[in-house]
């Protein structure tokens, strides 16, 4: 079998849907929340597509020792284009909040606390897993000076804004997480830019938040090497703009009616098919624009023939961040510890993908419980934590 055949991707996706269905039956379906139900359904598929992308990357990495995109338009787009659509989702949801801020007050403190609690707790859990894997691979031996180990560890704890170095002399440390952390500095960049972007829609944040946003954007632009490459910046920023355009279009009743039609589902699928069929990856403006058209239609209410509002899709969507962060370490443990590199390298393409299909329910079950016991409690504590933080700040001001 061709190692980049679409058949294994379809089989893995069906296994993921079956696993999500069983989890939903056992623990209940998540409620349909908010105005943008289609976005909730979209997230899980995007995260799972990134898992499929890296499953393909691992096939060739085991045989060549080189971590590079697979020789397949489909599997390349499953990775990069899915992440770029995640950026569109971020741009859409948070610019929508800015536009809504014209008529209702934005609680900027709560907004930033919510972003901290959304990203940090699960990320710290994944960092713990990463450090445990490094300790195991190192046989508990210190291979570098302690100051270097601490500094390198802090770089990882800081969302790899300062880099993603090898830890304790373990080469290709980034492969343990499949390199997925590259996208997170862009997310932080966008969040810090929100007070500045608010000014473009005549929403005036309090001065401290404008200063915080300016400082955050400036620091990220200076210290993160990704932002020094114009090409690497233009592509994500173009994706954010796709989401921002949807934030305006969703306010048009006429456009929402057009987006909800079945013909719009066909148009969205057509745009995706053209992007995947014609362009090797999402690293060009044309495929991003095509993906943006598909995203705008979905954000404005297109359900893709009802798939995106199905309870199973919402169940997958809840786990999206966990799937995204945990799939790399799941693949690493599978191929390195459970199978062993030598054995994994000798697998046929069919056997490799059967392993991936078998790993799928493990990944989803783990992701379901990390969402349930790490992500969800943190998100639900936003109001309480914001109030506590404000009370501490008031105490500090009074003492001064």
N, C-alpha and C positions, 0 to 999 in steps of 0.2 A: 504494500500500500504506500502511496505517496505520503511522506511525512507531513506535507502541508495540505493534504486533502481536507475539504470542509466537513467530511463525514464525522470525524472524531469531535469536532466542535459542536456539531448538532447533537451527537450522542451525549456529550458532557452537559450541554444545555438542558436536554431532556431529563438527565439525572438531577440537575440542579432544581428544575421545576418540580420533579417528583419529591425531592427532599424537602423543598419549601412547602409543598402541599402537606406532607406528613407532619411537619413542624406546626403548620397552621392548624391542622386538625387536632393535634395534641394540646397546643397552647393557646389557640384562638387566633383569629385574624386581627391585624392592627386596624384601628378605625380609620376611615377615610377622613383626612383632616385638611383644612385650609381650602384655598381657592384653586390650588394647583395640584390636583390629584394625579394628573398624568406625569408630573415630575417625580412624585413619590414612586410611581411604578417604574420609571425609567432608570433610576439610580442603580438598582440592583443588577440589572442587565449590563449596564456599563461596567460596573466593578467586576462582574463575572467575565466579561469579555477581556478585561485586562489579565485576569487569571489565565484564560485560554491563550492569550498572546505570549505570556511568559512560560506557559507549558510548552509552546512551540520553540521559544528561545532556548529552553533547557535541552530540548532534543539535540540541537546543533551545538550548544555549549559543551555538552558531555562528549561530543565527538571531535570538536575542534579546539576547545579551550578558549574560545573567543566569544564574549558576550556581545552579540550584535543582533540587529533585526533579522528575522527569518526571511528566506527568499520567497515571500508570498505577499501579494497586495492585501489579501484578506486578513492574514494574521498580523500584519503591520497595522492595519487600520483598527483591528480589535484592540490594539494597545493604545497607540498615540491618539487616534481620533476619539476613542472613548474618554480619555483624559481631557482632551480639548472640549468635549461636550460637557464634562464636569465643570470646566471653567465657565461655559455658557450658562449652566445652571446657577453657579455662584453669581455671575453678572446679572442674570435675570431676577433672582430672588432678592438680592440686596439692593439693586437699583430700583426695584419695585418699592422697597421700603423707603427709599429716598423720595420717590415720586409721591408716595402716600404721605410723606412728611410735610407736604404742602398744606394738608388739611388736618393732620393730627401730629402731636408732638412726638418726636423720636427720643426714646430714652437711650442716650448714647452710652451711658455707663453700663446699662443692662445689655445692650447690644454687644459691647466688647467682652463683657463677662461671659455671655452666651457663646461667643466664638472661642474663647479660652476653654470653657468647659466642654465644648463640642470636639475640639481637636486634641487637647492635651492629655486627658486621663487615659484614653486608649493608646495614644502614642507612647506614653510612659510605660504602659504595660508591655507594648511591643519592644520597647528599648530593653526592658528587663529580660525578655525572652532572647533578644539579640546578645546581651551580655552573658547570659547563661550558655548560649551556644558557643560563644567565643571562649569562655572559660573551659568548656568541654573539649573544644578543638585544641586548646593550648595545654590540655592535661593539667590544668591548674598551675602552670608554670608562667612566671613573669618573663616575657621575652623582650621587653623594651623598658627604658627607665620609667619610674612611676610618674614623674611630671608629664612625660609624653603620653602615657596611657590615660592620665586624667584629662589632659587637654583634648586628646582625640575623642574620649568618651563624651566630653562636654560639647564637642562639635556635633555629635550624633544627637545628644539630648536637645540641642538647639535647633531641631528640625533641619539639620544639615545646611543651615544658612551659610556657615563658614566652611562647609565641605563635608565629605563623607569618607574620611580616611580609613585605611586598614587599621584594625584594632589588634593590639598586642602581636603584631607581626603576622597576622592571619591574612594571606593574600586574597584579594577579591572579596573583602568583607561585604561589599555592597550587594553581592549576589544572594546573600542570606535573606535579604528583604526584596530581592529582585529589582533593586534600584528605584522603588516606587516613591521614595521620599523626595525625589527631584521636584515633584509638583507642589509640595506643601509650601515652600517659600513664596510661590506665586499666589497661593491662596492668602497667605498673610499679607503680601503686598497689596492685594485688592482690598482686604479688610481695612488696612491702615489708610488706604486711599479714599475710603468712604466719606470722611468729613470734608475732604477736598472736592470729591465728586458731587457732594450735596450742594455745593455752591453753584454748580452748573444748572440746577433745577430750582434755584432761588430758595433753598433751604439753608438757613444759617445756623450751624452748630455752635455751641459754646466755645469760646476761644481756647480753653485747655484741650479740647478734642481736636480742634484744627491743628494746634501745635503738636499734639501727639501723632496725628496722622502724617503731618509733614515730616516729623522726626523719623517715624517708622518707615515711610517710603524712602526717605533719603538714606537711612542706614542700610536698608536692604539693597538699594541700588549701588551702594558703595562696597559693602562687604561681601555680597554674594556674587561669585564669579559668573553665574548664569546671566546676570543682568549686564555684564560687560560685553556680551555677544549680542549685537543688535538683532541678528536673525533669530536667536533663541528667545528674545523678548517680544519681537513683532508677532510671532505665531500665537503665543498665549494671549497677548493683549487683543489681537484680532478676535480670538474666541470670546473673550470677555465682552467685546463690542457686539458680537452676535447675540449674547444674552441680554445686553442692554437694549438692543433694538426690539427684542421680544417684549421687554418691560413696557415699551411704549405701545406696541401693536396690540397687546392684550387688552388695552383699554378701549379698543374699538369694537363695538358690538357687531358691526358688519364683518370685521376680520375674524372675530371669534366664530361667527356663524359659518364663514367660509372654511375655517380651519377644522370645524367639527364634521364636515362632510366626508364621505368615504373617498371621494376623488382626491381629497387632500392627503389621505393615507397613502394612496397610490403615488401621488407626487412626492411625498416624503420618502417613500421606499425607492422611488426612481432616482432621487437626488443621491441617496446613500449608495445605490447600485452604481451610478455613474462615477462617484468619488472613488469607490473601491475598485471598480473595473478599469478606470483610466489612469489613476494616479497611484504610484507605488506606496505612498504613505500620506499622512496628513500634513507633512511639512511643506505645504505650498498654500498660497492664498486661495486658489480655485477650489480645492477640496474642502477647505474650511468654509468657504461661502456656500457650497452645496450642503454641507452638514448643517450650516446655520439656517438654511431654508427649512430643512427637515426639523431642526430643533424649534424654530419659531412656530411652526404649525403645531407641534406637540405641546409647547408651552402655552399656546393659545387654545388648547382644549382638544386637540386631536388625540384619540385614544388608541390609534393603530389597530382598528377593528375590535376595540374593546379590551385588547390585551393589557394595556398599561394601567387600567383601573381594576383589573381582576385582583381579588384578595391575595392570590399567590404572588402576583407581581409586587403588591405592597409589602408582603412578607419579605421578599427578596430585597426590596428597597430599604427596609429598616436596617438590614445588615450591610449595606453598601460600604460604609467606611471600614467596618471590620473585615469584610472580604478583601477590600483593597489593601489594607495593611498586613493582613495575616496570610494571604495566599503565597507570598514569597517564601516565608519561613516554613510554611507547610510543604511546599515543593522541595525546599532545601533539605529538610529533615527526611522526606521520603526518599529522595535520590541519593543523599549522602549517608544517612545513618541506617535507614530501614533496608534499602536495597544494597547500598554501597556503590561507590562511583564506578568501580570496575564492572560490576554486574549491570548497573544502569546503562553504562556505555555500550554494552553488548546487546541490549534489547533491540528487537526489531521495531519498526515504526508502529506496527499494530500493538505490540506488547507495551510500548511506551504510552500510547494513548489509552490503552485499557487501564494502565496504572492511573492515568489522569482521571479517567471516568470513575475509578474506584476511590480516588482521593476526594472527589467532589463532595460527597455527602459528609465526609469528615470535616472539610473546610467549612461547609455551610452550617453544620451543627456547632462547631467551635465558634463561628461568627455569630450565630444566633445567641449563644450564651454570653459572649463578650458584649454584645449589644445590650442584652437583658440585664447584666450585672455590672457593667462598667459604663457604657455609653448612656443608657437610659437614665440611671440614677443621677449621673453628672448633669445631664441636660435638665432634668426636673428640679435640680437644686439651684437653677439660675437665679430665680427671684430671691430665694433665701440667702444665697451667697452674695448677691448684689447688695441686699439690705445690710448684711454683716459687714461687708467691705466699706459701705458708706458710714456705718456707725463707727468703725475703727478710724476712718479718715477724719470724722468729726471730732473724735477724742483727741487725735493727734493735733488738730488745729487749735483746740481749746488749750492743750498743754503748751503750745507755742505762745 
